Amino acid sequence: MHAHSPPGSVFALDLTGLQAPGMRVWSAWRGDALVAVGALKDWGDGTGELKSMRTHPDHLRQGAAAAVLEHIIGQARALGLHRLSLETGSGEAFEPALALYRRRGFANGPAFGDYVASDFNQFLHLRIEAASR
């Protein structure tokens, strides 16, 4: 990610950030191999942010990221969130992830939270319907 982003444009979380209050993290495994991770930040206002989606290079395009994404969307719905948003970069290196998000219904929109729009970053949002009770 750093290799494909301008300085100051990477907002990925380190372990400390993933342990912050309001953060939930999930992982996908095949046997003993960690294949994908993703996190959900609850903004506390009915919205959430998809954070730190990553797939190990040996497991790209095998469905692990899609499974983690679906799980996070389900968890966001269960928490009563009405929107899930994410920030990512632009360019060829980001296209596979963007395709995954768009296939799931995420659409480009305005900056959110503390982010400031630039020529490099972009913001995607997904409306979440309430879970049936």
N, C-alpha and C positions, 0 to 999 in steps of 0.2 A: 504494500500500500504506500509506504513512504517513497519507494522508487518511482511511483506513478503520480505523486501529488506534489504541488508546490510547497515550499517551507511554510509552516504555520497552518496548513490546511488539513491536517490529519487529526481527527477527534476520537480515534479509537481509545478504548479504556484499557489501562493496565490492570493488574490484579487488584490493586487498591481501589481503583474506580469501580470494578465489578463487585467489590465487597461493600460499597456504599449503601446507606439506608435507601429503601425504595427500589433496589436493584434485585432482579431475579435472573439466574443464569441456568441454562440447560445445555446438556451435551448429548451427542449421539455417538454410539460405540458399535463397532463390529468386532466381536470377540474382545481382545485386549487392546484394540486400536481405537483411539479417539479420532473420530472422523469429522465431526462438525460441532460447533458451539454457537450459541446465540443468547442474547440477553434482552430483558425488558426493563425499561426504566419507567416507573409510574410517576408522572408529573404531579399527581395529586389534585388535578382539576378535571378528571374524566378523560384525560389523554395519556397516551404512553408513547415511548420511543423505543424502536427496535435498535439495539446496540450490538456491536461486536460480532456480527454474523461472520463466521469463518468456516471454511471447509479445508481439511488437509489436502494438499495437492494430489496425493495418491488416490483420493476418493472423489474427485470432482465429477460432476454430472452423473452421479449414481443415485440421486434422490435424497441424500442425507440432509442437505441444506433445506430442501423443500419440506422434509419431515419436521425439522426443527422450526421452520417458519410456521407451519400449520399448528404445531404445538403452542408456539408463542401467541399466535392469533387466538387460539382457543383459550389460553390462559388470560389474555387481555379481555376477552368476552366474559369469562367467568368472574373477573374482577369488576365488571361493569363499565369498562372503558368504552367510550364511543368512537374514539379515533386512535389509530396507531400511525406514527410518523417515523421517518428516518431521514438522515442526511448522508449523502455519499458524494463521490467525485464524478468527474466526467472523463471520457476518453475510452479507448479500446479496452483497457484493463478492467474497467468497471461494467462493461456491457453484459457479461454473463449474469452478474448479480442483478443488474437492472432488468434484464429479461425475466428473471425469476420473480422479482417483485411485481412487475407489470402483468405477468401471467396470472398472478394471484389477485390482481385488482388495484394495486397501488397506482396512483396517478400523481404526476408532477403538480406542485403547488407552492405556496409561499413558505418562506423561512418560518421557523417556529422556535419556541424556547429562547435560548440565548444565542442562537446562531445568527450570523449575518451573511446575507447572500453575496456571492462573488461570481466571477466568470467561471470558476472551477466547480464549485459545489452545486448540488441540486437537492431538492427536498421532495419526498414522495409521501403521500398520505393514503390511508385506507379507512373508510367509514366502517365501523363495526356495529352490527345489529345486536341488540340485547339478547341474551340467552333466553330461551323459552323456560318458563317456570311452571 
